[in-house]
Amino acid sequence: MYNSYNSNDFDEFFGSLFIILFLLVLVMGIAGYIISSLIYYQASKTNGFDDLAYVAWIPIINVYSLFLLTAKGNDDATVRAEALKNVLIYGGLLLVSFIIPFIGIFASFGIWIYVMYFTYRLFYRWSGEPGRAVLYIILSLITFGLFYFIYGLMKMNKPFVA
């Protein structure tokens, strides 16, 4: 006698549920990517980075747009060098998170904190107030990024105030 497994209604239900959830997450991820790329593209064009605005549409490399928009510096060369330094740090953390198993967990957490800090800087540059920027970060976390997309779409065509 052997063990056999027969499909039943629960298997079909959970399999279908898994496929539906996977497709939903995929569609939401693509929509989020398109909206964030649009925000970075328009904000780059509005704030004087016309020559590098296209970078916002390139996957993975589009973090350069975020770092460029939030970099500190007095002149264009300093801002671009600061943004490049931040991209290299981000890339190093990303590489470590994929290569080294146990340390990768900490590197992933570091990436999350790093991106949250620069998102805070972006909110600060749009609003001009540190308290509002913190509030906007908290609202973005509570709404799973929806607030970021809405606020970014509202502010992407306006120059930075800070």
C-alpha positions in Angstrom: 0.0 0.0 0.0 1.3 3.5 -0.8 0.4 7.0 0.3 -1.4 8.9 -2.3 -2.5 12.5 -2.2 -5.7 13.6 -3.8 -6.5 17.2 -4.6 -9.5 18.7 -2.8 -11.3 22.0 -2.7 -9.1 23.5 -0.1 -6.0 23.0 -2.2 -7.6 24.6 -5.2 -8.9 27.5 -3.1 -5.5 28.2 -1.5 -3.7 27.8 -4.8 -6.0 30.2 -6.5 -5.7 32.6 -3.6 -1.9 32.5 -3.8 -2.0 33.2 -7.6 -4.4 36.1 -7.1 -2.3 37.6 -4.3 0.9 37.2 -6.3 -0.7 39.0 -9.3 -2.0 41.7 -7.0 1.4 42.3 -5.4 3.0 42.3 -8.9 0.5 44.9 -10.3 0.9 47.1 -7.2 4.7 46.9 -7.4 4.7 47.9 -11.1 2.3 50.8 -10.3 4.5 51.9 -7.4 7.6 51.8 -9.6 5.9 53.8 -12.4 4.6 56.5 -9.9 7.9 56.8 -8.1 9.8 57.1 -11.4 7.4 59.8 -12.5 7.9 61.7 -9.3 11.7 61.5 -9.5 11.6 62.4 -13.2 9.4 65.5 -12.8 11.1 66.6 -9.6 14.5 66.3 -11.3 13.4 68.4 -14.2 11.8 71.0 -12.0 14.8 71.4 -9.7 17.6 71.8 -12.3 18.7 68.2 -13.1 17.2 68.1 -16.7 20.3 66.2 -18.0 19.8 63.3 -15.6 16.0 63.2 -15.3 15.9 60.1 -17.5 17.7 58.1 -14.9 14.5 58.0 -12.9 13.1 55.4 -15.3 16.0 52.9 -15.1 15.3 50.2 -12.6 17.7 49.9 -9.6 19.7 52.9 -10.9 16.8 55.2 -10.2 17.9 55.6 -6.6 20.5 58.0 -8.0 17.6 60.4 -8.7 16.5 60.2 -5.0 20.1 60.8 -3.8 20.6 63.6 -6.3 17.4 65.4 -5.2 18.4 65.1 -1.6 22.1 65.7 -1.8 23.7 68.6 0.1 26.1 70.9 -1.6 26.8 74.4 -2.8 27.4 73.7 -6.5 26.3 71.2 -9.1 29.6 69.2 -9.0 29.4 68.8 -5.2 25.8 67.7 -5.3 26.5 65.1 -8.0 29.5 63.8 -6.1 27.5 63.5 -2.9 24.7 61.7 -4.8 27.2 59.3 -6.3 28.8 58.6 -2.9 25.3 57.7 -1.6 24.6 55.4 -4.5 27.9 53.6 -3.9 27.0 53.1 -0.2 23.5 51.9 -1.2 24.9 49.5 -3.8 27.4 48.1 -1.3 24.7 47.5 1.2 22.5 45.9 -1.5 25.4 43.7 -2.6 26.1 42.5 1.0 22.4 41.8 1.6 22.5 39.3 -1.3 25.9 37.7 -0.9 26.4 37.2 2.9 23.5 35.3 4.4 23.4 36.3 8.1 24.9 39.8 7.7 22.5 40.3 4.7 19.6 40.7 7.1 21.3 43.6 8.9 22.3 45.1 5.5 18.7 44.9 4.3 17.6 46.7 7.5 20.4 49.3 6.9 19.1 49.8 3.3 15.6 50.4 4.7 16.9 53.0 7.2 19.1 54.6 4.6 16.2 55.0 2.1 13.9 56.3 4.9 16.4 59.0 5.8 16.7 60.2 2.2 12.9 60.0 1.8 12.8 62.3 4.9 15.2 64.6 3.2 13.0 64.7 0.1 10.0 65.5 2.2 12.0 68.2 4.0 13.1 69.8 0.7 9.4 69.8 -0.4 7.9 71.1 2.8 10.7 73.1 4.3 9.9 72.0 7.9 11.6 69.1 9.7 8.5 68.4 11.8 6.3 68.1 8.7 8.9 65.8 7.1 8.8 63.5 10.1 5.0 63.5 10.0 5.0 62.7 6.3 7.4 59.8 6.9 5.1 58.4 9.6 2.0 58.8 7.4 3.9 57.1 4.5 4.7 54.1 6.8 1.1 53.9 8.1 -0.4 54.0 4.6 2.2 51.7 3.1 3.6 54.4 0.8 0.3 55.7 -0.4 0.8 59.1 1.2 4.3 59.3 -0.4 2.8 58.8 -3.8 0.0 61.3 -3.3 2.2 64.0 -1.8 4.9 63.4 -4.4 2.5 63.7 -7.3 1.3 67.0 -5.8 4.8 68.4 -5.3 6.7 67.0 -8.2 6.2 70.0 -10.4 7.1 72.6 -7.7 10.6 73.7 -6.9 12.1 72.8 -3.5 11.7 75.3 -0.7 14.6 74.0 1.5 
